[in-house]
């Protein structure tokens, strides 16, 4: 099944005459994550029959703080990169199945468009500085534990997240672009204040981490035809914000 999905995705790119953007390893990871997300959704739909269920639509808007990254992986040849992912607005949405009063599972998408000023030295490109354009897309599965106040109008929650990040990088100095798909994880916590039976306001703090996302195939430190670096660095994004919650049933 996995090989069939990989072949289908490649065929679509060839039919559109587009360069195929993923390595075999990255494509395998994407297919596995999609199968995992589908399995979680099926579990939510069919495994909890008999429990009182809520289906919620969550709309998010948050302020994501800046984060630094660096790697000095070959001191002898003075190969390194050092930079930061700028702060900015992060938006998105999710569909959540609240199985009972205390457990919910959400599938969500988050997006941030930002810049990444980076200094690097690699393979003849000495002490280069580039302000990359960066788009960060998170696709996550997020189980959560809820805590209801006696009044019923307030809910606290804490949850974990697992999934993938798809990052899009553009070098304005030479016009090169590339993307990378990596594993991601996160934590979140906050509260919901219900203004009515169906609409609430959510406030939350959130930490997202893209594991080994900078370097290698991510092409920070590109030059010429787009040579990449050989080291990796994880990123951490902390955000504060919230959004609206809508009960759909």
ZASE-166470 format. One record per atom (N, C-alpha, C): residue in three letters; x, y, z. Coordinates in steps of 0.2 Angstrom, whole numbers, plus 5000, padded with zeros to 4 digits. Layout:
<rs>
ALAXYZ/...
</rs>
This chain:
<rs>
UNK500449945000/UNK500050005000/UNK500450065000/UNK501050065004/UNK501450125005/UNK501750134998/UNK502050084995/UNK502350094988/UNK501950124983/UNK501250094983/UNK500750124978/UNK500650194979/UNK500650224986/UNK500550294987/UNK501050334985/UNK501650304986/UNK502250344984/UNK502350344976/UNK502150294973/UNK502150294965/UNK501650344963/UNK501050344966/UNK500450394964/UNK500750464965/UNK501050484970/UNK501250554972/UNK501750574966/UNK502250524965/UNK502750544960/UNK502450554953/UNK501950514951/UNK501650514945/UNK501250584944/UNK500950604949/UNK500650674949/UNK501150724947/UNK501650724951/UNK502150774950/UNK502450774942/UNK502550714940/UNK502850704933/UNK502350724928/UNK501650714929/UNK501150734925/UNK501050804924/UNK501150844930/UNK501150914930/UNK501850944928/UNK502350904926/UNK502950924924/UNK503350964929/UNK503250944936/UNK503550984941/UNK504150944944/UNK504650974946/UNK505150934950/UNK504950904956/UNK505150844957/UNK504850804963/UNK505250834969/UNK504850864974/UNK505250894980/UNK505450854985/UNK505350794986/UNK505450754992/UNK505950694990/UNK506350674995/UNK506750614994/UNK506350554996/UNK506650494995/UNK506250434996/UNK506050435004/UNK506550455008/UNK506450445015/UNK505950495017/UNK505950555015/UNK505450605016/UNK504750585014/UNK504650565008/UNK504050535006/UNK503750485010/UNK504250435012/UNK503950375016/UNK503750405022/UNK504050455025/UNK503850485032/UNK503150515031/UNK503050555025/UNK502450585024/UNK501850535024/UNK501950485020/UNK501450435019/UNK501250395025/UNK501750385029/UNK501650355036/UNK501250395041/UNK501450465040/UNK501050505045/UNK500350515043/UNK500250515036/UNK499550525034/UNK499150465036/UNK499450405035/UNK499150345037/UNK498950345045/UNK499450375049/UNK499350375056/UNK498750425058/UNK498750485054/UNK498250535056/UNK497550505054/UNK497550465048/UNK496850435046/UNK496650385051/UNK497150345054/UNK496950295059/UNK496750325065/UNK496950385067/UNK496750415073/UNK496050445072/UNK495850465066/UNK495250495065/UNK494750435065/UNK494950375062/UNK494450315062/UNK494350295069/UNK494850295073/UNK494750275080/UNK494250325084/UNK494350385082/UNK493950435086/UNK493150425083/UNK493050405077/UNK492450405074/UNK492050345077/UNK492450285077/UNK492150225078/UNK492250185085/UNK492850205088/UNK493050165094/UNK492650195101/UNK492350245100/UNK492050275107/UNK491350285106/UNK491050235103/UNK490250235102/UNK489950225109/UNK489550265111/UNK489250255118/UNK489450305122/UNK489950345121/UNK490150405125/UNK489850465122/UNK489750515126/UNK489450575123/UNK490050615120/UNK489950635114/UNK490450665110/UNK490250735107/UNK490750775107/UNK490750845104/UNK491250845098/UNK490950875093/UNK491450885087/UNK491550965087/UNK492150985088/UNK492351055088/UNK492751085082/UNK492651135080/UNK493051175075/UNK493451225079/UNK494051225079/UNK494551275082/UNK494851315077/UNK494851385078/UNK495151435074/UNK495651465078/UNK496351465076/UNK496851495080/UNK497251555077/UNK497451595081/UNK497851655080/UNK498351665085/UNK499051665084/UNK499551665090/UNK500051715088/UNK500451735093/UNK501051765091/UNK501651725093/UNK502051705088/UNK502651655089/UNK503251695090/UNK503651675095/UNK504251715097/UNK504851685092/UNK505351735092/UNK505951715088/UNK506351655091/UNK506651625087/UNK507151565090/UNK507751565086/UNK508351555089/UNK508951555086/UNK509151485085/UNK509651475080/UNK509851405078/UNK510651415076/UNK511051365077/UNK511651365074/UNK511951295074/UNK512551295070/UNK512951235070/UNK513651245067/UNK514151225071/UNK514851235069/UNK515051165068/UNK514951135063/UNK515051055062/UNK515751045059/UNK516151085056/UNK516751075054/UNK517251135055/UNK517451135061/UNK517851195063/UNK518551205059/UNK518851145057/UNK519451155053/UNK519351185047/UNK518751175043/UNK518651205037/UNK518251275038/UNK518051295044/UNK517651345045/UNK516951345042/UNK516651285043/UNK515951275040/UNK515551285046/UNK515051325045/UNK514551345050/UNK513951375047/UNK513451375051/UNK512851425050/UNK512551445057/UNK512351505057/UNK512051535063/UNK511551585061/UNK510951585064/UNK510351625062/UNK509851625067/UNK509251655065/UNK508651655069/UNK508051645064/UNK507551625067/UNK506851625064/UNK506451675067/UNK506251725063/UNK505951785066/UNK505251775069/UNK505051815074/UNK504451815077/UNK503951835071/UNK503251815073/UNK502751835068/UNK502051805070/UNK501651815066/UNK500951785067/UNK500851715064/UNK500551675068/UNK500451605067/UNK499751595067/UNK499451565062/UNK498751555061/UNK498551485059/UNK497951465060/UNK497751395058/UNK497151375060/UNK496951305060/UNK496351285062/UNK496351205063/UNK495851185067/UNK495851115068/UNK495151085069/UNK495151015068/UNK494450985070/UNK494650935075/UNK494150945081/UNK494350905087/UNK493650865089/UNK493850795091/UNK493350755093/UNK493450755101/UNK492950775105/UNK492950775112/UNK492550705114/UNK492950655116/UNK492650595117/UNK492150595123/UNK492350625128/UNK491950625134/UNK492150695138/UNK491950705144/UNK492150765148/UNK492850775149/UNK493250735148/UNK493950745150/UNK494450725144/UNK494250695139/UNK494750675133/UNK494550705127/UNK495050735123/UNK494850755116/UNK495450745112/UNK495350735105/UNK495950725100/UNK495750765094/UNK496250805093/UNK496250855087/UNK496750845082/UNK496550855076/UNK496950855070/UNK496950935068/UNK497550965068/UNK497651035066/UNK498151055061/UNK498051115058/UNK498551135054/UNK498751205056/UNK499451225056/UNK499651295058/UNK500151315053/UNK500151385052/UNK500551415047/UNK500851475049/UNK501551485048/UNK501851555049/UNK502251575043/UNK502251635041/UNK502651665036/UNK503051715039/UNK503751695038/UNK504251745042/UNK504851745038/UNK505351775041/UNK506051775038/UNK506551745043/UNK507151725040/UNK507651695043/UNK508351725041/UNK508551775045/UNK509251805043/UNK509751755046/UNK510251735041/UNK510651685043/UNK511351705040/UNK511851685044/UNK512551695042/UNK512851625042/UNK513251615036/UNK513551545035/UNK514151545031/UNK514551495032/UNK515151485028/UNK515151405026/UNK515251395019/UNK515151325017/UNK515451325010/UNK515951275009/UNK516151255002/UNK516351314998/UNK516751365000/UNK516951414996/UNK516551484997/UNK515951475000/UNK515551535002/UNK515651555009/UNK516151605010/UNK516451625016/UNK516051685019/UNK515851675025/UNK515451725029/UNK514951755025/UNK514451715022/UNK513851745018/UNK513351765023/UNK512951805021/UNK512351835025/UNK511751835020/UNK511251805022/UNK510651795018/UNK509951805023/UNK509551845021/UNK508851845024/UNK508351805020/UNK508351745022/UNK507851695019/UNK507151705020/UNK506751695015/UNK506051695016/UNK505851625018/UNK505451615023/UNK505251555026/UNK504551545028/UNK504251495025/UNK503551475027/UNK503551405031/UNK503251405037/UNK503251345041/UNK502551325042/UNK502451255040/UNK501751225040/UNK501851165045/UNK501351165050/UNK501351105055/UNK500751075054/UNK500751005053/UNK500150965053/UNK500250915058/UNK499750915063/UNK499850885070/UNK499250845072/UNK499350795076/UNK498850755080/UNK498950775087/UNK498450795090/UNK498450825097/UNK497950805102/UNK498150745106/UNK497650725111/UNK497750775117/UNK497150785120/UNK497150835126/UNK496750805132/UNK496950835138/UNK496550815144/UNK496250885146/UNK495550875148/UNK495150935149/UNK494950935157/UNK494950995160/UNK494751005167/UNK494151055167/UNK493551035169/UNK493051075169/UNK492951105176/UNK492751175176/UNK492651205182/UNK491951195184/UNK491751195191/UNK491051185193/UNK490551225190/UNK490651285188/UNK490151325184/UNK489951295177/UNK490451265174/UNK490251235168/UNK490451285162/UNK490651345163/UNK490751395158/UNK491551395157/UNK491951365161/UNK492651365160/UNK492951295159/UNK493451285155/UNK493751225154/UNK494551245154/UNK494851205158/UNK495651205157/UNK495851145153/UNK496451145150/UNK496651095146/UNK497451095145/UNK497651035144/UNK498351015143/UNK498450965138/UNK498850975133/UNK498950925128/UNK499650915125/UNK499750865121/UNK500350855118/UNK500150845110/UNK500750855106/UNK500650855099/UNK501150815096/UNK500950785090/UNK501450745086/UNK501250745079/UNK501750755075/UNK501650755067/UNK502250775063/UNK502150825059/UNK502650835054/UNK502650915053/UNK503150945051/UNK503251005048/UNK503551005041/UNK503151045037/UNK503351055030/UNK503651135030/UNK504251145029/UNK504551205028/UNK504751225021/UNK504651285019/UNK504751315013/UNK505251365013/UNK505851365010/UNK506351405010/UNK506551445004/UNK506651505003/UNK506751544997/UNK507351584998/UNK507851584994/UNK508451624995/UNK508351684990/UNK508251744992/UNK508151804988/UNK508751824984/UNK509351804987/UNK510051824983/UNK510151784977/UNK509851724976/UNK510051694970/UNK509451654967/UNK508851664970/UNK508251634967/UNK508151564969/UNK508551534972/UNK508451464974/UNK507951454979/UNK507551394979/UNK507051374984/UNK507151304985/UNK506851284991/UNK506851214993/UNK506351204998/UNK506151145000/UNK505751125005/UNK506051065009/UNK505751055015/UNK505950995019/UNK505350975023/UNK505350915024/UNK504850885029/UNK505150845034/UNK504950865040/UNK505350835046/UNK504750815052/UNK504950775056/UNK504550765062/UNK504550815067/UNK503950825070/UNK503850885074/UNK503450855080/UNK503550895086/UNK503150875092/UNK502950945096/UNK502550945100/UNK502351005104/UNK501950995110/UNK501851045114/UNK501451045120/UNK501051105120/UNK500451105123/UNK500051165124/UNK499651155130/UNK499451215132/UNK498951215138/UNK498651285139/UNK498051285142/UNK497651345142/UNK496951335145/UNK496551375142/UNK495851375145/UNK495351395139/UNK494651375140/UNK494151395136/UNK493551425140/UNK493351485138/UNK492751515141/UNK492251515136/UNK491651485138/UNK491151475134/UNK490651535135/UNK490551565130/UNK490051625130/UNK489351605129/UNK489251545125/UNK488651515124/UNK488751435124/UNK488151395122/UNK488251325122/UNK488651305116/UNK488751345111/UNK489151325105/UNK489751365103/UNK489851425106/UNK490451465105/UNK490851485111/UNK491451475110/UNK491951485116/UNK492551525114/UNK492851555118/UNK493551585117/UNK494051545120/UNK494551535116/UNK495151495119/UNK495751535120/UNK496151525125/UNK496751565127/UNK497251505128/UNK497851505125/UNK498351455126/UNK499051475125/UNK499551445128/UNK500251445127/UNK500451375123/UNK500951385119/UNK501051325115/UNK501851325113/UNK502151265113/UNK502751255111/UNK502851205106/UNK503151225100/UNK503251175094/UNK503951165093/UNK504151105091/UNK504851095090/UNK504851055083/UNK505251075078/UNK505451035072/UNK506051005073/UNK506050935073/UNK506650895075/UNK507150895069/UNK507750915070/UNK508250915065/UNK508050945058/UNK507751005059/UNK507451035053/UNK507951085049/UNK508451115052/UNK508851155049/UNK509551125047/UNK509651135041/UNK510251095038/UNK510151045034/UNK510651005031/UNK510550955026/UNK510050975020/UNK509550935020/UNK509050945014/UNK508651015015/UNK508751055020/UNK508351115021/UNK508751175018/UNK509351165016/UNK509751215012/UNK509751285015/UNK509851285022/UNK510151345024/UNK510851355022/UNK511051405020/UNK511751415018/UNK511751395011/UNK511351415006/UNK511351394999/UNK511751444996/UNK512051424990/UNK512451464986/UNK512551434979/UNK512651474974/UNK512751454967/UNK512151414965/UNK512251344964/UNK511751304961/UNK511251274967/UNK511451294973/UNK511051274979/UNK511351214983/UNK511951214984/UNK512251164988/UNK512051174996/UNK511951124999/UNK511751125006/UNK512251115011/UNK512051115017/UNK512551095023/UNK512451025025/UNK512951005029/UNK512950935031/UNK512750925038/UNK512450975042/UNK512350965049/UNK511650985050/UNK511350975056/UNK510650985058/UNK510651025064/UNK510051055065/UNK509951095071/UNK509151095072/UNK508951075078/UNK508151085079/UNK507951155081/UNK507351165080/UNK507051235081/UNK506551225086/UNK506451275090/UNK505951275095/UNK505551345094/UNK504851335094/UNK504451395093/UNK503951405099/UNK503951455103/UNK503551465108/UNK503051515106/UNK502351505107/UNK501851555105/UNK501351565110/UNK501051625110/UNK500451645115/UNK499951665111/UNK499351645112/UNK498751665108/UNK498151635110/UNK497751615105/UNK497051585106/UNK496651585100/UNK496051585101/UNK495551585095/UNK494851575097/UNK494451545093/UNK493751535094/UNK493651455093/UNK493151435097/UNK492951365097/UNK492251365095/UNK492051315091/UNK491351315088/UNK491151235089/UNK490651225093/UNK490351155093/UNK489951145087/UNK490051095084/UNK489751075077/UNK489151035078/UNK489051005084/UNK488450955085/UNK488050975092/
</rs>
